[in-house]
């Protein structure tokens, strides 16, 4: 985009060196309001304009000397770089809007390589993404893995006998869990609840339960759990420590809405348990 890079850099250094003390034209960027380096970048400058890409901020300078000779006319305007520099570019500045000043002198096209870095003039604060705020809500919830009620670490279970699995329910271990967070003028409210629990039983079996499971009662005798259960077919004698390692993994589904948008997030949490499984001994 530069026609003569060396000339552009020289002009840039001259302009930046004198900008802090010079009085800027009404339509010129006020470089003295920002912080400039020795080459071309300024931070926090005041870029005037009417919004949009600011192509209207022109600075046309032309004067006539006492001898009647017309001096060079310098026509400059500031515009937002389009497209904006991507991450990794030498002009990228942490996601801030980048502007350039284009100058034409006596009809000779050229670019004085000055980049203006700062908030987008006339656009107000950057828009808040409700999806980002939704994730902040999830962080506030402090969601945990299942609070396993059965099987119990202190229990002893028997090959071939139905094992009932269930979890205790609370806001942080099962839900529902509702919270809100705000950023700028955007407020997002979300509700989280466990949609399923996948049990890895330690013997190679996997059981998926859509709910928290059903607590066992003595009157249930030897029947299968109506909602979440398993039968071991071998003892845990050969497992490390003589126990099966049981892992319960919950999937949290979070529905959120706010800032004129809505969506759904998913979080995974897990808990572990060691289970001893033996055989029923028959005495004759």
C-alpha angles and dihedrals in degrees: 000000000000117000097198113011098190093051091046093053092047091051090046094054091048092050095046092046093054100033097088093059100034123093108241123224116251092257097040124098109259099235092175089070092062140052115263132190124216095267119040118306127105128183125206097007122160108246110190123206145110099275127265114068094336098232090147098071096099127168111199113182124181128146136176119230125225089260091058095249113137116232123225116286114228115199114190136171136174122230138173113255110252116226097026116236111271124230108285094035117122088237097050112116111188095289096306120138113267123211133191132205115224119197133189119193117198090337094307107131116228144136127236098211101233120142120199114206122190146084116330104268115244093003098097123218118343115274116264115235108226090207090061091050089049090059089051088055090053090051089055092054094065093210116201140194123269118299095228114216096170135058094041126207090229094049128096118216131196134229111254095013116116112256115208115210124198141149135221113249125229136144093264099039103038112355163170090210119173127188141152138213134185135209120177107324094333120101120185126193121194137183121203129195135165109256097185144356121215114204120203102198100199094242094081094271125123124200123191117203123190094203142028093279131245121281113239120245125195092241090064090077113182099337124127120260108265093222114017127011149126142200119217114218097192136035123255092236093113095044120100108283090004091280137100116240107230119195123192114197119191126201112213116205113202121194115195138179136180143108090049092300139091136193148150131254132191129213130184125212132169144193132196134219135180114224129191115211121187140170128261108249117215116208116208 
